[in-house]
Amino acid sequence: MPNRHDDGGFSGGTLERPALIRLLRAIDAGEVDVVVVYKIDRLSRSLMDFAKLVEIFDRNAVTFVSVTQSFNTTTSMGRMTLNILLSFAQFEREVIGERIRDKFAASRKKGMWMGGVPPLGYDVIKAQVGGQPRRGRIWCATSSTASSRSAPPPCWSGT
């Protein structure tokens, strides 16, 4: 009876995914004969991680099938094709990461706010931290002042 192990929302760049961990446990228990994926890089986008997976598959006599990419991993030519495809998948993952880091750096350089809590006293206006710092006192409750009924609420900003 086939089981579906779907890690939707998790990156193929890591082996630490709930459904993949369940699949590997099922393989070790001898419950799996064939692993079928839509594309190779859906299983792993790291060449080193995929090599570990193939080793586990071989050790447990599990056949690996990709629906959209046909090759035979039992031949040297098939393994070479697999390694080339995985090398490109890993390259693509690294290039995307570099692009994202560069985009964040360029946006920060332009003064755009890239998320998180704005600096104390500033507001985020149209994705930019701006405006004059708010004037006033910042009052934060401590254990001795928090019990006082006349004290303002914790971390109250008075103007």
C-alpha positions as CSV (number, residue, x, y, z in Angstrom):
1,M,0.0,0.0,0.0
2,P,1.7,3.3,-1.1
3,N,2.1,6.1,1.4
4,R,2.5,9.7,0.6
5,H,5.3,11.6,2.3
6,D,4.8,15.2,1.4
7,D,6.9,18.0,2.9
8,G,5.0,21.0,1.4
9,G,6.4,24.3,2.7
10,F,9.8,22.8,3.7
11,S,12.9,23.5,1.7
12,G,14.6,20.8,-0.3
13,G,17.9,22.2,0.9
14,T,17.8,20.2,4.2
15,L,17.1,16.6,5.3
16,E,15.5,17.9,8.5
17,R,11.9,17.6,7.2
18,P,9.1,15.7,9.0
19,A,7.9,13.7,6.1
20,L,11.4,12.8,4.9
21,I,12.3,11.6,8.3
22,R,9.2,9.4,8.4
23,L,10.1,8.1,4.9
24,L,13.7,7.2,6.0
25,R,12.4,5.4,9.1
26,A,10.0,3.4,6.9
27,I,12.9,2.6,4.5
28,D,15.0,1.4,7.5
29,A,12.1,-0.7,8.7
30,G,11.9,-2.4,5.3
31,E,8.4,-1.0,4.5
32,V,9.5,0.8,1.3
33,D,10.5,-0.8,-2.1
34,V,10.2,2.3,-4.4
35,V,10.5,6.0,-3.8
36,V,8.7,8.1,-6.5
37,V,9.2,11.8,-6.8
38,Y,8.0,14.4,-9.3
39,K,11.4,15.9,-9.7
40,I,14.7,15.0,-8.2
41,D,15.3,18.4,-6.6
42,R,12.0,17.9,-4.7
43,L,13.7,15.2,-2.6
44,S,16.9,17.2,-2.1
45,R,18.6,20.2,-3.6
46,S,22.0,19.4,-2.0
47,L,24.3,17.0,-3.8
48,M,25.9,15.8,-0.6
49,D,22.5,15.1,1.0
50,F,21.2,13.3,-2.1
51,A,24.3,11.1,-2.1
52,K,23.5,10.2,1.5
53,L,19.9,9.4,0.5
54,V,21.1,7.2,-2.5
55,E,23.4,5.3,-0.1
56,I,20.4,4.6,2.2
57,F,18.3,3.5,-0.8
58,D,21.1,1.2,-2.0
59,R,21.7,-0.3,1.4
60,N,17.9,-1.1,1.7
61,A,17.4,-2.2,-1.9
62,V,15.0,0.7,-2.6
63,T,14.5,1.8,-6.2
64,F,14.4,5.6,-6.9
65,V,12.1,6.9,-9.6
66,S,11.6,10.5,-10.9
67,V,8.4,11.0,-12.8
68,T,9.6,13.9,-15.0
69,Q,13.3,12.9,-15.4
70,S,14.0,9.4,-16.7
71,F,17.3,7.8,-16.0
72,N,18.5,4.5,-14.5
73,T,20.5,4.9,-11.3
74,T,21.8,1.3,-11.5
75,T,24.2,2.2,-14.4
76,S,27.2,4.5,-14.3
77,M,25.7,6.7,-17.0
78,G,22.5,7.1,-15.0
79,R,24.4,8.0,-11.8
80,M,26.5,10.5,-13.8
81,T,23.3,12.1,-15.1
82,L,21.8,12.2,-11.6
83,N,24.9,13.9,-10.3
84,I,24.9,16.5,-13.1
85,L,21.2,17.3,-12.4
86,L,21.8,17.6,-8.7
87,S,24.8,19.8,-9.2
88,F,22.7,22.2,-11.1
89,A,19.9,22.0,-8.5
90,Q,22.4,22.9,-5.8
91,F,23.9,25.7,-7.9
92,E,20.4,27.1,-8.5
93,R,19.7,27.1,-4.7
94,E,22.9,28.9,-3.9
95,V,22.4,31.5,-6.7
96,I,18.9,32.2,-5.4
97,G,20.3,32.7,-1.9
98,E,22.9,35.1,-3.2
99,R,20.3,37.1,-5.1
100,I,18.1,37.4,-2.0
101,R,21.0,38.5,0.2
102,D,22.0,41.1,-2.4
103,K,18.5,42.4,-2.7
104,F,18.2,42.8,1.0
105,A,21.5,44.6,1.2
106,A,20.6,47.0,-1.7
107,S,17.2,47.7,0.0
108,R,18.8,48.4,3.3
109,K,21.4,50.7,1.6
110,K,18.4,52.7,0.2
111,G,17.1,53.1,3.7
112,M,14.2,50.6,3.3
113,W,13.0,48.8,6.3
114,M,13.4,45.0,5.8
115,G,11.2,43.9,8.7
116,G,11.4,43.3,12.4
117,V,10.8,45.9,15.1
118,P,11.7,49.4,14.2
119,P,14.3,51.2,16.4
120,L,12.7,52.6,19.6
121,G,11.0,55.9,18.9
122,Y,10.7,55.6,15.1
123,D,7.8,54.6,12.9
124,V,7.8,52.6,9.7
125,I,6.3,54.8,7.0
126,K,5.9,53.3,3.5
127,A,8.6,50.6,4.1
128,Q,11.1,53.2,5.4
129,V,12.1,54.0,8.9
130,G,11.6,57.7,9.1
131,G,10.3,60.8,10.7
132,Q,11.7,62.5,13.7
133,P,12.1,60.4,16.7
134,R,9.0,60.6,18.9
135,R,9.6,62.9,21.9
136,G,8.6,61.9,25.4
137,R,9.4,59.6,28.2
138,I,9.5,55.8,28.0
139,W,8.3,54.2,31.2
140,C,8.7,50.5,31.9
141,A,7.2,48.7,34.8
142,T,9.5,47.0,37.2
143,S,8.4,44.6,39.9
144,S,8.2,47.4,42.5
145,T,6.4,49.9,40.3
146,A,4.1,47.5,38.5
147,S,1.9,47.0,41.5
148,S,1.3,50.7,41.9
149,R,-2.2,51.6,40.8
150,S,-1.2,55.2,39.8
151,A,1.6,54.0,37.5
152,P,1.0,54.1,33.7
153,P,0.9,50.7,31.9
154,P,4.2,49.0,31.2
155,C,6.4,50.5,28.5
156,W,4.1,53.5,28.1
157,S,5.4,56.3,25.9
158,G,4.2,59.7,27.2
159,T,4.5,62.8,25.0
